[in-house]
């Protein structure tokens, strides 16, 4: 994957798929710690709109090392990332 910006974060900042997955996974890890569950071995699904802007994310229910960036309208998976390789 190139270092080019592919997506837009909620604050309007251009970002890459890798950076977006790390940010969302870190967010859900904090939520998990606060409420007594774990993000161990879980990726995230991130929804984006037609302008490639980040809309929402959710922790994946299955324990595997994949995270997905999905088009909100078509539900097409645009990017799949093995999140364990990002850290």
CNS distance restraints for C-alpha pairs under 8 A (distance, minus, plus):
assign (resid   3 and name CA) (resid  16 and name CA) 7.01 0.50 0.50
assign (resid   4 and name CA) (resid  16 and name CA) 6.69 0.50 0.50
assign (resid   5 and name CA) (resid  14 and name CA) 5.67 0.50 0.50
assign (resid   5 and name CA) (resid  15 and name CA) 4.91 0.50 0.50
assign (resid   5 and name CA) (resid  16 and name CA) 4.75 0.50 0.50
assign (resid   5 and name CA) (resid  17 and name CA) 7.95 0.50 0.50
assign (resid   6 and name CA) (resid  14 and name CA) 7.15 0.50 0.50
assign (resid   6 and name CA) (resid  15 and name CA) 6.20 0.50 0.50
assign (resid   6 and name CA) (resid  16 and name CA) 5.21 0.50 0.50
assign (resid   6 and name CA) (resid  17 and name CA) 6.67 0.50 0.50
assign (resid   6 and name CA) (resid  52 and name CA) 7.39 0.50 0.50
assign (resid   7 and name CA) (resid  14 and name CA) 5.81 0.50 0.50
assign (resid   7 and name CA) (resid  15 and name CA) 5.25 0.50 0.50
assign (resid   7 and name CA) (resid  16 and name CA) 5.89 0.50 0.50
assign (resid   7 and name CA) (resid  17 and name CA) 6.81 0.50 0.50
assign (resid   7 and name CA) (resid  52 and name CA) 5.05 0.50 0.50
assign (resid   7 and name CA) (resid  53 and name CA) 5.81 0.50 0.50
assign (resid   7 and name CA) (resid  54 and name CA) 7.06 0.50 0.50
assign (resid   8 and name CA) (resid  12 and name CA) 5.62 0.50 0.50
assign (resid   8 and name CA) (resid  13 and name CA) 5.52 0.50 0.50
assign (resid   8 and name CA) (resid  14 and name CA) 4.42 0.50 0.50
assign (resid   8 and name CA) (resid  15 and name CA) 5.59 0.50 0.50
assign (resid   8 and name CA) (resid  52 and name CA) 6.09 0.50 0.50
assign (resid   8 and name CA) (resid  53 and name CA) 4.48 0.50 0.50
assign (resid   8 and name CA) (resid  54 and name CA) 5.96 0.50 0.50
assign (resid   9 and name CA) (resid  13 and name CA) 5.22 0.50 0.50
assign (resid   9 and name CA) (resid  14 and name CA) 6.18 0.50 0.50
assign (resid   9 and name CA) (resid  15 and name CA) 6.30 0.50 0.50
assign (resid   9 and name CA) (resid  20 and name CA) 7.39 0.50 0.50
assign (resid   9 and name CA) (resid  53 and name CA) 6.08 0.50 0.50
assign (resid   9 and name CA) (resid  54 and name CA) 5.25 0.50 0.50
assign (resid  10 and name CA) (resid  53 and name CA) 6.93 0.50 0.50
assign (resid  10 and name CA) (resid  54 and name CA) 5.69 0.50 0.50
assign (resid  10 and name CA) (resid  55 and name CA) 7.02 0.50 0.50
assign (resid  12 and name CA) (resid  53 and name CA) 7.84 0.50 0.50
assign (resid  15 and name CA) (resid  19 and name CA) 6.36 0.50 0.50
assign (resid  15 and name CA) (resid  20 and name CA) 6.65 0.50 0.50
assign (resid  16 and name CA) (resid  20 and name CA) 6.18 0.50 0.50
assign (resid  17 and name CA) (resid  21 and name CA) 6.21 0.50 0.50
assign (resid  17 and name CA) (resid  69 and name CA) 7.69 0.50 0.50
assign (resid  17 and name CA) (resid  79 and name CA) 7.49 0.50 0.50
assign (resid  18 and name CA) (resid  22 and name CA) 6.27 0.50 0.50
assign (resid  18 and name CA) (resid  81 and name CA) 7.48 0.50 0.50
assign (resid  18 and name CA) (resid  86 and name CA) 6.97 0.50 0.50
assign (resid  19 and name CA) (resid  23 and name CA) 6.11 0.50 0.50
assign (resid  20 and name CA) (resid  24 and name CA) 6.15 0.50 0.50
assign (resid  21 and name CA) (resid  25 and name CA) 5.90 0.50 0.50
assign (resid  21 and name CA) (resid  44 and name CA) 7.10 0.50 0.50
assign (resid  21 and name CA) (resid  46 and name CA) 7.64 0.50 0.50
assign (resid  21 and name CA) (resid  67 and name CA) 7.01 0.50 0.50
assign (resid  21 and name CA) (resid  83 and name CA) 7.20 0.50 0.50
assign (resid  22 and name CA) (resid  26 and name CA) 5.97 0.50 0.50
assign (resid  22 and name CA) (resid  83 and name CA) 7.51 0.50 0.50
assign (resid  22 and name CA) (resid  86 and name CA) 7.31 0.50 0.50
assign (resid  23 and name CA) (resid  27 and name CA) 6.21 0.50 0.50
assign (resid  24 and name CA) (resid  28 and name CA) 6.24 0.50 0.50
assign (resid  24 and name CA) (resid  44 and name CA) 7.11 0.50 0.50
assign (resid  24 and name CA) (resid  46 and name CA) 7.80 0.50 0.50
assign (resid  24 and name CA) (resid  57 and name CA) 6.70 0.50 0.50
assign (resid  25 and name CA) (resid  29 and name CA) 6.00 0.50 0.50
assign (resid  25 and name CA) (resid  43 and name CA) 6.95 0.50 0.50
assign (resid  25 and name CA) (resid  44 and name CA) 6.25 0.50 0.50
assign (resid  25 and name CA) (resid  59 and name CA) 7.57 0.50 0.50
assign (resid  26 and name CA) (resid  30 and name CA) 6.30 0.50 0.50
assign (resid  27 and name CA) (resid  31 and name CA) 6.47 0.50 0.50
assign (resid  28 and name CA) (resid  32 and name CA) 5.98 0.50 0.50
assign (resid  28 and name CA) (resid  39 and name CA) 7.16 0.50 0.50
assign (resid  28 and name CA) (resid  58 and name CA) 7.66 0.50 0.50
assign (resid  28 and name CA) (resid  59 and name CA) 6.61 0.50 0.50
assign (resid  29 and name CA) (resid  33 and name CA) 6.14 0.50 0.50
assign (resid  29 and name CA) (resid  38 and name CA) 6.88 0.50 0.50
assign (resid  29 and name CA) (resid  39 and name CA) 5.54 0.50 0.50
assign (resid  30 and name CA) (resid  34 and name CA) 6.19 0.50 0.50
assign (resid  31 and name CA) (resid  35 and name CA) 6.27 0.50 0.50
assign (resid  32 and name CA) (resid  36 and name CA) 5.87 0.50 0.50
assign (resid  32 and name CA) (resid  37 and name CA) 4.75 0.50 0.50
assign (resid  32 and name CA) (resid  38 and name CA) 5.19 0.50 0.50
assign (resid  32 and name CA) (resid  39 and name CA) 6.44 0.50 0.50
assign (resid  33 and name CA) (resid  37 and name CA) 6.08 0.50 0.50
assign (resid  33 and name CA) (resid  38 and name CA) 6.50 0.50 0.50
assign (resid  39 and name CA) (resid  43 and name CA) 7.67 0.50 0.50
assign (resid  39 and name CA) (resid  59 and name CA) 7.60 0.50 0.50
assign (resid  40 and name CA) (resid  63 and name CA) 7.56 0.50 0.50
assign (resid  41 and name CA) (resid  63 and name CA) 5.04 0.50 0.50
assign (resid  41 and name CA) (resid  64 and name CA) 5.40 0.50 0.50
assign (resid  41 and name CA) (resid  65 and name CA) 5.79 0.50 0.50
assign (resid  42 and name CA) (resid  59 and name CA) 6.88 0.50 0.50
assign (resid  42 and name CA) (resid  60 and name CA) 5.93 0.50 0.50
assign (resid  42 and name CA) (resid  61 and name CA) 7.16 0.50 0.50
assign (resid  42 and name CA) (resid  62 and name CA) 6.49 0.50 0.50
assign (resid  42 and name CA) (resid  63 and name CA) 4.72 0.50 0.50
assign (resid  42 and name CA) (resid  64 and name CA) 5.40 0.50 0.50
assign (resid  42 and name CA) (resid  65 and name CA) 5.94 0.50 0.50
assign (resid  42 and name CA) (resid  66 and name CA) 7.38 0.50 0.50
assign (resid  43 and name CA) (resid  59 and name CA) 6.19 0.50 0.50
assign (resid  43 and name CA) (resid  60 and name CA) 5.52 0.50 0.50
assign (resid  43 and name CA) (resid  63 and name CA) 7.53 0.50 0.50
assign (resid  43 and name CA) (resid  64 and name CA) 6.62 0.50 0.50
assign (resid  43 and name CA) (resid  65 and name CA) 5.61 0.50 0.50
assign (resid  43 and name CA) (resid  66 and name CA) 5.16 0.50 0.50
assign (resid  43 and name CA) (resid  67 and name CA) 4.49 0.50 0.50
assign (resid  43 and name CA) (resid  68 and name CA) 7.81 0.50 0.50
assign (resid  43 and name CA) (resid  82 and name CA) 7.95 0.50 0.50
assign (resid  43 and name CA) (resid  83 and name CA) 6.48 0.50 0.50
assign (resid  44 and name CA) (resid  57 and name CA) 6.72 0.50 0.50
assign (resid  44 and name CA) (resid  58 and name CA) 5.63 0.50 0.50
assign (resid  44 and name CA) (resid  59 and name CA) 4.34 0.50 0.50
assign (resid  44 and name CA) (resid  60 and name CA) 5.01 0.50 0.50
assign (resid  44 and name CA) (resid  66 and name CA) 7.47 0.50 0.50
assign (resid  44 and name CA) (resid  67 and name CA) 4.75 0.50 0.50
assign (resid  44 and name CA) (resid  68 and name CA) 6.42 0.50 0.50
assign (resid  45 and name CA) (resid  57 and name CA) 5.53 0.50 0.50
assign (resid  45 and name CA) (resid  58 and name CA) 5.42 0.50 0.50
assign (resid  45 and name CA) (resid  59 and name CA) 6.29 0.50 0.50
assign (resid  45 and name CA) (resid  60 and name CA) 6.25 0.50 0.50
assign (resid  45 and name CA) (resid  67 and name CA) 5.66 0.50 0.50
assign (resid  45 and name CA) (resid  68 and name CA) 4.71 0.50 0.50
assign (resid  45 and name CA) (resid  69 and name CA) 5.90 0.50 0.50
assign (resid  45 and name CA) (resid  70 and name CA) 7.09 0.50 0.50
assign (resid  46 and name CA) (resid  54 and name CA) 7.25 0.50 0.50
assign (resid  46 and name CA) (resid  55 and name CA) 7.56 0.50 0.50
assign (resid  46 and name CA) (resid  56 and name CA) 5.90 0.50 0.50
assign (resid  46 and name CA) (resid  57 and name CA) 4.26 0.50 0.50
assign (resid  46 and name CA) (resid  58 and name CA) 6.63 0.50 0.50
assign (resid  46 and name CA) (resid  67 and name CA) 7.90 0.50 0.50
assign (resid  46 and name CA) (resid  68 and name CA) 6.12 0.50 0.50
assign (resid  46 and name CA) (resid  69 and name CA) 4.70 0.50 0.50
assign (resid  46 and name CA) (resid  70 and name CA) 6.00 0.50 0.50
assign (resid  47 and name CA) (resid  54 and name CA) 6.22 0.50 0.50
assign (resid  47 and name CA) (resid  55 and name CA) 5.54 0.50 0.50
assign (resid  47 and name CA) (resid  56 and name CA) 5.36 0.50 0.50
assign (resid  47 and name CA) (resid  57 and name CA) 6.06 0.50 0.50
assign (resid  47 and name CA) (resid  69 and name CA) 5.88 0.50 0.50
assign (resid  47 and name CA) (resid  70 and name CA) 4.86 0.50 0.50
assign (resid  47 and name CA) (resid  71 and name CA) 5.78 0.50 0.50
assign (resid  47 and name CA) (resid  72 and name CA) 5.27 0.50 0.50
assign (resid  48 and name CA) (resid  52 and name CA) 5.48 0.50 0.50
assign (resid  48 and name CA) (resid  53 and name CA) 5.18 0.50 0.50
assign (resid  48 and name CA) (resid  54 and name CA) 4.54 0.50 0.50
assign (resid  48 and name CA) (resid  55 and name CA) 5.10 0.50 0.50
assign (resid  48 and name CA) (resid  56 and name CA) 7.23 0.50 0.50
assign (resid  48 and name CA) (resid  69 and name CA) 7.15 0.50 0.50
assign (resid  48 and name CA) (resid  70 and name CA) 6.24 0.50 0.50
assign (resid  48 and name CA) (resid  71 and name CA) 5.25 0.50 0.50
assign (resid  48 and name CA) (resid  72 and name CA) 5.52 0.50 0.50
assign (resid  49 and name CA) (resid  53 and name CA) 5.46 0.50 0.50
assign (resid  49 and name CA) (resid  54 and name CA) 6.83 0.50 0.50
assign (resid  49 and name CA) (resid  55 and name CA) 6.59 0.50 0.50
assign (resid  49 and name CA) (resid  71 and name CA) 6.05 0.50 0.50
assign (resid  49 and name CA) (resid  72 and name CA) 5.55 0.50 0.50
assign (resid  49 and name CA) (resid  73 and name CA) 7.03 0.50 0.50
assign (resid  50 and name CA) (resid  71 and name CA) 7.25 0.50 0.50
assign (resid  50 and name CA) (resid  72 and name CA) 7.89 0.50 0.50
assign (resid  50 and name CA) (resid  73 and name CA) 7.75 0.50 0.50
assign (resid  60 and name CA) (resid  67 and name CA) 7.75 0.50 0.50
assign (resid  65 and name CA) (resid  82 and name CA) 5.26 0.50 0.50
assign (resid  65 and name CA) (resid  83 and name CA) 5.83 0.50 0.50
assign (resid  65 and name CA) (resid  84 and name CA) 6.18 0.50 0.50
assign (resid  66 and name CA) (resid  80 and name CA) 6.57 0.50 0.50
assign (resid  66 and name CA) (resid  81 and name CA) 5.55 0.50 0.50
assign (resid  66 and name CA) (resid  82 and name CA) 4.56 0.50 0.50
assign (resid  66 and name CA) (resid  83 and name CA) 6.02 0.50 0.50
assign (resid  67 and name CA) (resid  80 and name CA) 5.74 0.50 0.50
assign (resid  67 and name CA) (resid  81 and name CA) 5.17 0.50 0.50
assign (resid  67 and name CA) (resid  82 and name CA) 6.26 0.50 0.50
assign (resid  67 and name CA) (resid  83 and name CA) 6.23 0.50 0.50
assign (resid  68 and name CA) (resid  77 and name CA) 6.49 0.50 0.50
assign (resid  68 and name CA) (resid  78 and name CA) 7.48 0.50 0.50
assign (resid  68 and name CA) (resid  79 and name CA) 5.73 0.50 0.50
assign (resid  68 and name CA) (resid  80 and name CA) 4.68 0.50 0.50
assign (resid  68 and name CA) (resid  81 and name CA) 6.43 0.50 0.50
assign (resid  69 and name CA) (resid  77 and name CA) 5.92 0.50 0.50
assign (resid  69 and name CA) (resid  78 and name CA) 5.61 0.50 0.50
assign (resid  69 and name CA) (resid  79 and name CA) 5.07 0.50 0.50
assign (resid  69 and name CA) (resid  80 and name CA) 6.56 0.50 0.50
assign (resid  70 and name CA) (resid  75 and name CA) 5.71 0.50 0.50
assign (resid  70 and name CA) (resid  76 and name CA) 5.55 0.50 0.50
assign (resid  70 and name CA) (resid  77 and name CA) 4.42 0.50 0.50
assign (resid  70 and name CA) (resid  78 and name CA) 5.48 0.50 0.50
assign (resid  70 and name CA) (resid  79 and name CA) 7.17 0.50 0.50
assign (resid  71 and name CA) (resid  75 and name CA) 5.02 0.50 0.50
assign (resid  71 and name CA) (resid  76 and name CA) 5.37 0.50 0.50
assign (resid  71 and name CA) (resid  77 and name CA) 6.51 0.50 0.50
assign (resid  71 and name CA) (resid  78 and name CA) 6.72 0.50 0.50
assign (resid  72 and name CA) (resid  76 and name CA) 7.88 0.50 0.50
assign (resid  82 and name CA) (resid  86 and name CA) 7.47 0.50 0.50
assign (resid  83 and name CA) (resid  87 and name CA) 7.41 0.50 0.50
